[in-house]
Amino acid sequence: MKRIDLHMHSLFSDGELLPSEIARRAQVLGHETIAITDHIDSSNLEAISKIKEAIDDINNNWDINVVPGAEITHVPAEVIDKLAKKSIKLGAEIIIVHGETLAEPVVEGTNLAAVKSSNVDILAHPGLITLEEVEIAKKNKITLEISGRKGHCLANGHVACLATEIGADLVIDTDAHSPNDLITFEQAQKIGLGAGLAKDEVMKALIDNPKKILENKGF
């Protein structure tokens, strides 16, 4: 099976690789689509344009689809929607919000602001997200992330449990920052199963739900 991963970072934020190297390594591991979603706040929105230039070269020449995106990270909750709109205007197709992971001191209220925004696609590693927030995410068609990244994965079981109970969409992403973070389809399946998802739910999170996001963006 071909892999779709909508959450990766290049050296335009805190990743280790150029966009082209991420794409090449992902292609070799059997990915059909990836999104490069570097961390942004108001200080570095220009990173989106730089990433777009590299992605154009990749998509025109290699057999992998790379989508430009942005991960709104550690910002006041009140500016999340504003930054999402700005990122979209600059060409970001996938908008992720850096959720209230257990591994970092993300400001309280980030999850709620993210799921209330009509401009957000994915709430990444949302930690101990509440039942109310999951219900809002479902209502607003915002997908919740099961994370393959060390630290961020600590609440995967909680996220999977609530999302399954409420019927909110899930994706399984790596949040890759380095070459060793990239994984195969089979490894991603194990992450989903380890979070407590049934096999059919894992396949939805790996195939159906990311494809739904991409189709809504015209890909």
C-alpha positions, 0 to 999 in steps of 0.5 A: 500500500502507498503511504500518505503523510500530511505532517513533515518538517524541513530545514525551513523550520526545525527539520534536518532535510531540504524539501527535496531530500524529504520527498526523495526519501519518502518516495523510496519508502513508498509514499504517494503523497506527503505534505511539508508543514513547517512550523510557523508563527507571524515571524516566518510566514515567508517559509511557505513561499520558499517551500512552494518553489521547491515543491514545484520542481519535485512535483514536475519531475518525480513520481510523488505528490508533495503538498505545501502546508504549515503548522501553526505552532506555540502561538496565542490561541487568539491568533490561530485563525488569523495565521491560518488565513494568512498561510492559505493566502501564501499558498499553504494547502494543508493547515495544521495546528500544533496541539496541546501535546503532553511533551511541550508547554503548549498554551491552554486553549490551543485545541479549542481554538483550532477545532473552532477554526474553519481554516484548519485541516488537522489538529496535531498531537492534541494530548488530553483533548476533551470530549467537547473539543472532539465533538466540535472537531467532528462538527467542523470536519477537522481531523485529529492526529495519531502521532508517530513522533516520540513524546507526542505519541504519549496520548495517542490512546486517549485521542483514538478512544475519544475520536472513535467514540464520537466518530471524529476523523483520524490520520496517522502522521509521523511529524517527521523532522529527520530521516529516521522519522520517516516510516513505511505503511506497515510501520504506520499500521502498527502505530494505529493498532498500538493506539487501540484502533481496530484494523478497519479504523487504522485503514481509514486513518491511513487511506480514506481520511487523508485522501478526503482532506486532499480531495477537498483541496482539489488534489 
